[in-house]
Amino acid sequence: MASFEVPGAANGRHDSATAAVAMAPAALAAQGKGAIAARLDRLPATRAVWKLVLLLSLGFFFELYDLLYTGYVAPGLVKSGILTPTTPGLFGTAGVASFIAALFSGLFLGTIACGFLADRFGRRSIFTWSLLWYVAANTVMAFQDTATGLNFWRFVSGMGIGVELVTIGTYLSELAPRHLRGRAFAVCQTIGFSAVPVAAWLAYRLVPSAPYGLDGWRWVVLLGGVSALFVWYFRRNLPESPRWLAGQGRVAEADAVLARLEAQVEREYGQPLPAPAAAEPVVEKAGFAEMWKPPYRKRTIMLVIFHVFQTIGFFGFANWVPTLLVKQGISVTSSLLYTTVIGLAAPLGPLLGYWIADRFERKHVIVFMSAVNIVAGLVFSQVSSAGAIVVLGVVLTLAGNIISFSYHTYQQELYPTAIRARAVGFVYSWSRLSAVFSSFVIAFTLREFGVTGVFVFIAGAMALVIVAIGVMGPRTLGKSLESISH
């Protein structure tokens, strides 16, 4: 993929984009940080803009592969004797729940304690290093033979994934112009959730066997890590976020990055770019305390409640569906086949969302799809035929993934650039903490109350999601990030 070059520089050509590069420092300072954002938001959706979305989406693909293969390899871990389906006590460390909890404990620490890294060191560098971190950890994990070793390295891997997830969302929200921000997240999530059928199919083919004498689940883990290194190679074409650079006082660098992008966009657009809107005021400095002051306090409380309970709905199904099916008497191989078919629907959720992303309020989409999740989940718990299992599984997958792309867009919009990564990291971390404990609760509920009990528990959680977002959520559709921050 081509890097951003300034066309015409060698022959003396100066267009509206490249002229900005030559601005004197004083003029750049006078222009202000708000003008950088205004210039970004007026960019048309050309190939150059979508290339940035694609590069970030490739990173998200491997993030979700690593995040969501958990449920698909779980039967293999049980078959190998490393883990057990359930445990005698609520917090047993040798069951599938402990493996899930280890991942989400790492995700929690990565998001709550390390989310600030992208605000401090930049979106681009943290995007790269966190990816290398979790690839290395997963590689070591693939060769573990004890529950303790497996869980420890899954925890370490989770830390890197947690930082990466926050960074990708922050990065994308700042690079995408406001008129296509929702669609950019929809495309990113469509590509990202394509990892679900890939992971499911690989698990279906590999987990029941041991190619070349190596357990199939180990191959599933290793293939994701090796492939993710390609993203590290392609990341060199990603520019740093101009919004972040401007927020750090590096306005000249922000202007240079943006001017190169503008030049490429204008060349593809075939006509002069539209004039930027009037610069809006930018929140200059903000720290952790700002999250607890108006207008952010209400948003923070809302998102904490949301993340505690949406995780139960999303991962309660995604991570547990193969195990739930086995519990209903379906064989491991058939369970993985059903989940592979269900997994094919994963990228369709955000793909459908592409058509509604910038037409409907994010909060309304989240509320509606949460209601769909409740109804489909309760019905899923009562059916046993293959057709009904697959159809309802697809509905649950579509609803969950539309909620996912909607809230990933939404939460990034609710905070200013100065604290976006750390604020989103903080509220997002509660979903990880919730997943740690809910995985044990689901295992306990499955043992005591069966599959029906699990889905009643999930339905109650999604009802609280509806209340939190429906009552407390602000409107953001079509607004600039800067205007939402005031």
C-alpha positions in Angstrom: 0.0 0.0 0.0 1.3 3.4 -0.9 2.5 5.7 1.8 1.3 9.3 1.9 3.4 11.4 -0.5 3.1 15.1 -1.4 2.5 15.1 -5.1 4.2 17.9 -7.1 6.7 18.8 -4.6 9.6 18.1 -6.9 8.3 20.3 -9.8 7.2 23.2 -7.6 3.5 22.6 -7.8 1.6 24.0 -4.7 -2.0 23.1 -4.2 -4.3 23.8 -1.3 -3.0 20.9 0.7 0.7 21.3 0.2 0.6 25.0 0.8 -0.2 24.3 4.4 3.1 22.6 4.9 4.9 25.8 4.3 3.0 27.8 6.9 5.2 29.6 9.4 5.1 28.3 13.0 3.3 31.4 14.1 0.6 31.0 11.5 0.1 27.4 12.5 -0.2 28.3 16.1 -2.8 30.9 15.2 -4.6 28.4 13.1 -5.3 26.4 16.2 -5.9 22.8 17.0 -9.6 23.1 16.1 -8.7 23.9 12.5 -6.8 20.6 12.2 -10.0 18.8 13.2 -12.1 20.9 10.8 -9.8 20.0 7.9 -10.0 16.3 8.8 -13.8 16.3 9.0 -14.3 17.9 5.6 -12.3 15.2 3.7 -14.4 13.2 1.2 -14.5 9.4 1.4 -11.8 8.6 -1.2 -9.5 5.6 -1.5 -6.8 7.2 0.7 -9.2 7.6 3.6 -10.5 4.1 3.2 -7.0 2.7 3.1 -6.5 4.0 6.6 -9.7 2.3 7.8 -8.5 -0.9 6.1 -5.1 -0.9 7.8 -6.7 -0.4 11.2 -9.3 -3.1 10.4 -6.6 -5.7 9.7 -5.3 -5.1 13.2 -8.8 -5.4 14.5 -9.2 -8.7 12.7 -6.4 -10.4 14.6 -7.5 -8.7 17.8 -10.9 -10.4 17.5 -9.4 -13.7 16.3 -7.3 -13.8 19.5 -10.2 -12.6 21.7 -12.9 -15.0 20.3 -11.1 -18.2 19.7 -11.4 -18.9 23.4 -14.8 -20.6 23.1 -13.8 -22.6 20.0 -10.6 -24.1 21.5 -12.3 -24.8 24.9 -13.5 -28.3 23.9 -10.0 -29.1 22.7 -8.5 -28.0 26.0 -11.0 -30.2 27.8 -10.3 -33.1 25.5 -6.5 -32.7 26.1 -7.1 -33.0 29.8 -5.7 -29.5 30.6 -9.1 -28.0 31.6 -12.4 -29.3 32.8 -15.9 -28.1 31.6 -17.0 -27.0 35.1 -15.5 -27.0 38.5 -16.7 -28.1 42.0 -16.3 -24.6 43.4 -17.4 -21.2 42.0 -13.8 -20.0 41.4 -12.0 -23.2 40.4 -8.8 -22.6 38.5 -8.8 -25.8 36.4 -12.0 -25.2 34.4 -12.9 -23.5 31.1 -14.1 -20.5 33.2 -10.6 -20.0 34.6 -9.2 -19.8 31.1 -11.8 -17.2 30.1 -11.3 -15.3 33.4 -7.5 -15.2 32.8 -8.0 -13.5 29.4 -10.4 -11.0 30.8 -8.2 -10.3 33.8 -5.4 -9.4 31.4 -7.9 -7.3 29.3 -9.0 -5.5 32.4 -5.4 -4.6 33.5 -4.5 -3.6 29.9 -7.4 -1.3 29.5 -7.6 0.3 32.9 -3.9 0.6 33.7 -2.4 1.0 30.3 -5.0 2.9 28.3 -3.2 6.1 29.0 -0.2 4.9 26.9 -1.9 5.9 23.6 -2.6 9.3 25.0 1.0 9.7 26.2 3.0 8.1 23.4 0.7 8.3 20.4 -1.8 6.0 18.7 0.6 4.6 16.0 3.4 3.4 18.3 1.1 1.8 20.9 -0.8 0.1 18.1 2.4 -1.6 17.0 3.9 -2.6 20.3 0.8 -3.9 21.9 0.3 -6.2 18.8 3.8 -7.6 19.2 3.2 -8.1 22.9 0.2 -10.3 22.6 1.6 -12.3 19.6 4.6 -13.2 21.7 2.5 -14.2 24.7 0.2 -16.3 22.7 3.1 -18.2 21.1 4.4 -19.2 24.5 0.9 -20.1 25.7 0.4 -22.5 22.7 3.1 -24.8 24.2 1.7 -25.0 27.8 0.6 -28.3 29.3 -0.8 -27.2 32.6 -3.8 -25.1 33.6 -1.6 -22.8 35.5 0.8 -22.1 32.6 -2.1 -21.8 30.2 -3.9 -19.3 32.3 -0.9 -17.2 33.1 0.1 -16.7 29.5 -3.5 -16.1 28.5 -3.5 -13.3 31.1 -0.3 -11.8 29.7 -1.7 -12.0 26.2 -4.9 -10.3 27.4 -3.0 -7.3 28.6 -1.6 -6.6 25.1 -5.0 -7.2 23.5 -6.7 -4.8 25.9 -4.3 -2.0 25.1 -4.7 -2.7 21.3 -8.5 -2.7 21.4 -8.6 0.8 23.0 -5.9 2.1 20.7 -7.6 1.0 17.5 -10.9 2.5 18.4 -9.3 5.8 19.4 -7.1 5.9 16.3 -10.0 5.2 14.0 -12.4 7.8 15.5 -9.7 10.5 15.1 -8.8 9.7 11.5 -12.3 9.2 10.1 -14.2 12.3 9.0 -17.4 12.8 11.0 -19.7 12.1 8.0 -18.4 8.6 7.7 -17.3 7.8 11.3 -20.1 5.3 11.8 -19.5 3.6 8.5 -15.8 3.5 9.2 -16.4 1.6 12.4 -18.9 -0.7 10.6 -16.3 -1.6 8.0 -13.6 -2.1 10.6 -15.9 -4.4 12.6 -17.0 -6.2 9.5 -13.4 -7.1 8.7 -12.7 -7.7 12.4 -15.6 -10.1 12.9 -14.6 -12.0 9.8 -12.1 -13.6 12.2 -15.0 -15.4 13.9 -15.8 -17.8 11.1 -12.1 -18.2 10.4 -11.4 -19.1 14.0 -14.5 -21.4 14.1 -13.6 -23.2 10.9 -10.0 -23.7 11.9 -11.2 -25.0 15.3 -13.7 -27.3 13.5 -10.9 -28.7 11.3 -8.1 -28.8 13.8 -9.4 -29.2 17.4 -10.7 -32.8 17.1 -7.3 -33.9 15.6 -3.6 -33.4 16.2 -1.8 -32.5 13.0 1.9 -33.5 13.0 1.5 -34.7 16.6 0.5 -31.2 17.9 -2.9 -30.7 19.5 -5.3 -29.0 17.2 -6.1 -26.2 19.7 -2.4 -25.3 19.6 -2.5 -24.8 15.9 -5.4 -22.5 16.2 -3.5 -20.3 18.6 -0.2 -20.3 16.6 -1.8 -19.5 13.2 -3.4 -16.4 14.6 -0.1 -15.1 16.0 2.0 -15.8 12.9 -0.6 -14.1 10.6 -0.8 -11.0 12.9 2.8 -10.2 12.1 1.7 -9.1 8.7 -0.2 -6.3 10.3 3.0 -5.2 12.0 4.6 -5.0 8.5 1.9 -3.0 6.9 1.5 -0.6 9.8 4.4 1.5 8.5 1.9 3.1 6.1 -0.2 4.5 9.0 0.3 8.2 9.8 0.1 9.4 13.4 -3.3 10.9 14.4 -3.2 14.6 13.4 -5.7 15.3 16.2 -3.3 13.7 18.8 -0.3 15.5 17.4 -2.1 18.9 17.6 -3.3 18.0 21.1 0.3 17.5 22.1 1.2 21.0 20.9 2.9 19.5 17.8 0.8 21.5 15.4 3.4 21.7 12.7 3.7 17.9 12.6 -0.1 17.6 12.6 -0.3 20.0 9.7 2.4 18.1 7.7 0.7 14.8 8.2 -2.7 16.2 7.3 -1.4 18.1 4.3 0.0 14.9 2.8 -3.3 13.2 3.3 -5.2 16.1 1.8 -2.9 16.1 -1.2 -3.6 12.5 -1.9 -7.3 12.8 -1.2 -7.6 15.9 -3.5 -5.8 14.0 -6.3 -8.2 11.1 -6.0 -11.2 13.5 -5.6 -10.4 15.2 -8.9 -11.3 18.7 -7.7 -10.4 21.2 -5.0 -11.4 20.0 -1.5 -14.3 21.8 0.1 -13.5 24.6 2.5 -13.2 23.5 6.2 -16.0 24.5 8.5 -15.2 27.1 11.2 -12.8 25.7 13.8 -14.5 24.6 17.0 -12.9 25.0 20.4 -10.8 22.0 21.5 -10.5 20.8 25.1 -6.8 21.7 25.7 -5.8 19.7 28.8 -7.7 17.1 30.6 -6.9 14.4 33.1 -8.6 11.5 34.9 -10.5 13.9 37.1 -12.2 15.5 34.1 -14.1 12.2 33.5 -16.0 12.9 36.7 -17.1 16.5 35.9 -19.9 17.6 33.6 -20.6 16.7 30.9 -18.4 13.6 31.1 -19.5 12.4 34.6 -22.9 11.2 33.4 -21.4 9.6 30.3 -18.8 7.8 32.4 -21.4 6.3 34.8 -23.5 5.3 31.9 -20.7 3.5 30.1 -19.5 1.7 33.2 -23.0 0.3 33.8 -23.3 -0.5 30.1 -20.0 -2.4 30.0 -20.6 -4.4 33.1 -23.7 -5.9 31.6 -23.2 -5.9 27.9 -20.3 -8.2 28.4 -22.5 -10.8 29.9 -24.7 -10.8 26.9 -22.0 -10.8 24.2 -19.4 -13.1 25.7 -21.9 -15.1 27.6 -23.0 -16.4 24.2 -19.8 -16.1 22.1 -17.4 -17.8 24.5 -19.8 -20.4 25.8 -22.0 -21.5 22.8 -19.8 -24.6 22.0 -19.8 -25.7 25.7 -23.6 -24.9 26.0 -24.3 -27.1 23.0 -22.2 -30.0 24.4 -24.1 -29.6 27.7 -27.3 -30.2 25.7 -26.0 -33.5 24.5 -24.5 -32.5 21.2 -21.1 -34.0 20.3 -17.9 -31.9 20.3 -17.6 -32.3 16.5 -21.2 -31.3 15.8 -21.0 -28.5 18.3 -18.1 -27.0 16.5 -19.8 -27.5 13.1 -22.9 -25.6 14.3 -20.8 -22.8 15.8 -18.8 -22.6 12.5 -22.0 -22.0 10.6 -23.2 -19.5 13.2 -19.8 -17.8 13.0 -20.3 -17.1 9.3 -22.9 -14.5 10.4 -20.4 -12.6 12.6 -19.2 -10.1 9.9 -22.7 -9.7 8.5 -23.8 -7.7 11.7 -21.5 -4.7 11.2 -21.9 -5.1 7.4 -25.6 -4.6 7.8 -24.7 -1.8 10.2 -22.9 0.0 7.4 -26.2 1.0 5.9 -27.6 2.3 9.2 -24.4 3.6 10.9 -24.7 7.2 9.9 -28.5 7.3 9.6 -29.7 6.3 13.1 -28.6 7.4 16.5 -26.1 5.0 18.0 -28.0 4.8 21.3 -31.2 3.8 19.6 -29.5 1.0 17.6 -27.9 -0.4 20.8 -31.3 -0.4 22.7 -33.2 -2.1 19.9 -30.5 -4.8 19.3 -30.3 -5.5 23.1 -34.0 -6.2 23.0 -33.5 -8.6 20.1 -30.7 -10.3 22.1 -33.1 -10.9 25.0 -35.8 -12.5 22.9 -33.6 -14.6 20.7 -31.5 -15.9 23.7 -34.5 -17.1 25.7 -35.9 -18.9 22.7 -32.5 -20.4 21.9 -32.4 -22.0 25.3 -35.6 -23.9 24.5 -34.8 -25.4 21.1 -32.9 -28.6 20.2 -33.2 -29.0 16.4 -30.2 -28.2 14.3 -32.1 -25.7 12.2 -33.5 -23.7 15.1 -30.1 -23.7 16.9 -28.3 -22.3 13.8 -31.0 -19.7 13.0 -31.3 -18.4 16.5 -27.5 -18.5 16.9 -27.2 -16.3 13.8 -29.8 -13.8 15.1 -27.9 -13.6 18.4 -24.6 -13.1 16.6 -26.0 -10.4 14.3 -27.5 -8.5 17.3 -24.4 -8.8 19.4 -22.1 -7.6 16.6 -24.3 -4.7 15.6 -24.3 -3.6 19.3 -20.5 -4.0 19.2 -19.8 -1.8 16.3 -22.3 0.8 17.5 -20.8 1.1 21.0 -17.3 1.1 19.8 -18.2 4.2 17.7 -20.3 5.7 20.4 -17.9 5.5 23.4 -15.1 7.1 21.3 -17.3 10.0 20.5 -18.1 10.9 24.1 -14.7 12.1 25.3 -12.2 14.8 24.1 -8.9 13.9 22.3 -6.8 14.8 25.3 -8.3 11.9 27.4 -10.0 9.7 24.8 -7.8 6.6 25.1 -7.5 6.7 28.9 -11.2 7.5 29.4 -12.4 4.8 27.0 -9.8 2.4 28.5 -11.3 3.1 32.0 -14.9 2.5 31.1 -14.1 -0.4 28.8 -12.1 -2.1 31.5 -15.3 -2.7 33.4 -16.5 -5.0 30.7 -13.3 -7.0 31.2 -13.7 -7.1 35.0 -17.4 -8.2 34.4 -16.2 -11.0 32.1 -13.8 -12.3 34.7 -16.6 -12.8 37.3 -19.5 -13.6 34.9 -17.6 -16.5 33.3 -17.5 -18.1 36.8 -21.2 -17.2 37.4 -22.2 -18.7 34.0 -20.2 -21.9 34.7 -22.0 -22.1 38.1 -25.4 -21.3 36.6 -24.9 -23.9 33.8 -24.2 -26.6 36.4 -27.1 -25.7 38.7 -29.8 -24.4 36.3 -28.8 -25.6 32.9 -28.8 -23.7 29.6 -32.1 -22.0 30.3 -30.7 -20.5 33.5 -27.7 -19.1 31.6 -30.0 -17.3 29.1 -32.3 -15.9 31.8 -29.1 -14.5 33.5 -28.0 -13.0 30.1 -31.5 -11.5 29.5 -31.5 -9.7 32.9 -28.1 -8.2 32.0 -29.3 -6.9 28.6 -32.3 -5.4 30.2 -30.0 -3.2 32.3 -28.1 -2.3 29.1 -31.4 -1.0 27.6 -32.1 1.2 30.7 -28.6 2.6 31.0 -28.2 3.6 27.3 -31.8 4.5 26.7 -32.1 6.9 29.7 -28.6 8.4 30.0 -27.1 8.3 26.5 -26.6 11.6 24.6 -27.1 11.9 20.9 -24.0 12.1 18.7 -25.1 11.4 15.1 -23.5 13.7 12.5 -21.7 15.8 15.1 -18.0 16.6 15.2 -15.9 15.0 18.0 -15.1 18.5 19.2 -18.8 19.6 19.5 -19.7 16.5 21.4 -17.0 17.2 23.9 -18.6 20.5 25.0 
